[in-house]
Amino acid sequence: MLVTSTPTVENHPIQEYHGMVSGEAILGANVFKDFFASIRDIVGGRSAAYEGELRKAKDIAIEEMCDQAKQLGANAVVGVDLDFETIGIGSGGNMLMVSASGTAVVI
């Protein structure tokens, strides 16, 4: 499945449009990861724990979006947009939400 953020694929005209597709992933961030990430943020370093969670959530959201496109008979998704959000859940900490959306097409 070809996935691109551009609205077209060079040298591959779009033959059919199958509509909007999307995928979502919501992952919990471990309390200890949150604690150590905040310490790294204070010191100025990178938070490998959060980077790993972001990458994992992004991959899941894109995979779900591609699965939906395949079910519609598409072989590509164009105009893909990724959104990243944190959702506060009471005193239990934050959840990480990633959504991917695009247009399922046949090229």
C-alpha positions in Angstrom: 0.0 0.0 0.0 1.5 3.3 -1.1 0.9 6.0 1.6 1.8 9.7 0.8 1.0 13.1 2.3 0.9 14.6 -1.2 -2.5 14.8 -3.1 -1.1 12.9 -6.1 1.6 10.4 -7.0 3.9 11.5 -9.8 3.6 9.4 -13.0 0.7 7.4 -11.5 -2.7 9.0 -12.4 -5.5 8.3 -9.9 -8.0 5.9 -11.6 -10.6 5.7 -8.8 -11.4 7.5 -5.6 -12.8 5.4 -2.7 -13.3 8.2 -0.1 -11.8 9.1 3.2 -10.2 6.6 5.4 -8.7 6.9 8.9 -7.0 5.0 11.7 -6.6 5.9 15.3 -4.4 4.7 18.2 -4.7 5.6 21.8 -1.9 4.5 24.1 -1.3 4.9 27.8 2.0 6.4 28.9 3.5 4.5 31.9 3.7 6.4 35.1 7.5 5.7 35.4 8.0 6.8 31.8 6.1 10.1 32.6 8.3 10.6 35.6 11.6 10.1 33.9 10.5 12.0 30.8 9.7 15.0 32.9 13.2 14.8 34.5 14.8 14.6 31.0 12.7 17.6 29.9 14.0 19.6 32.8 17.6 18.7 32.1 17.1 19.4 28.4 17.6 15.9 27.0 15.3 13.9 24.7 12.6 11.7 26.0 13.2 8.3 24.4 10.2 6.8 26.2 7.8 9.3 24.6 9.5 9.2 21.2 9.0 5.4 21.2 5.3 5.7 22.2 4.7 8.3 19.5 6.4 6.1 16.9 4.3 3.1 18.0 1.0 5.0 18.0 1.8 6.5 14.5 2.5 3.0 13.1 -0.7 1.6 14.5 -2.8 4.5 13.2 -1.3 4.3 9.7 -1.8 0.5 9.6 -5.5 0.8 10.6 -6.0 3.4 7.9 -4.3 1.2 5.3 -6.5 -1.8 6.3 -9.6 0.3 5.8 -8.3 1.4 2.4 -7.6 -2.2 1.4 -11.2 -3.2 2.3 -12.4 -0.5 -0.1 -10.3 -1.9 -2.9 -7.7 0.8 -2.9 -4.0 0.4 -3.5 -2.8 3.8 -2.2 -3.8 6.5 0.3 -3.0 10.1 -0.7 -3.2 13.4 1.2 -2.4 11.7 4.5 -2.5 13.9 7.6 -1.3 12.8 11.0 -2.6 14.4 14.2 -1.0 13.9 17.7 -2.9 14.8 20.9 -2.6 14.1 24.6 -5.7 13.3 26.6 -5.8 13.8 30.3 -7.6 11.0 32.1 -8.4 12.1 35.7 -5.5 11.7 38.1 -4.3 8.6 36.2 -2.1 10.6 33.8 -2.2 11.2 30.1 -3.1 9.1 27.1 -1.5 9.6 23.8 -3.8 9.7 20.7 -2.6 9.6 17.1 -5.0 9.8 14.2 -4.1 9.3 10.5 -6.5 10.2 7.7 -6.3 10.4 3.9 -8.1 9.5 0.7 -8.2 5.9 -0.5 -7.5 5.6 -4.2 -6.5 3.2 -7.0 -3.5 4.3 -9.0 
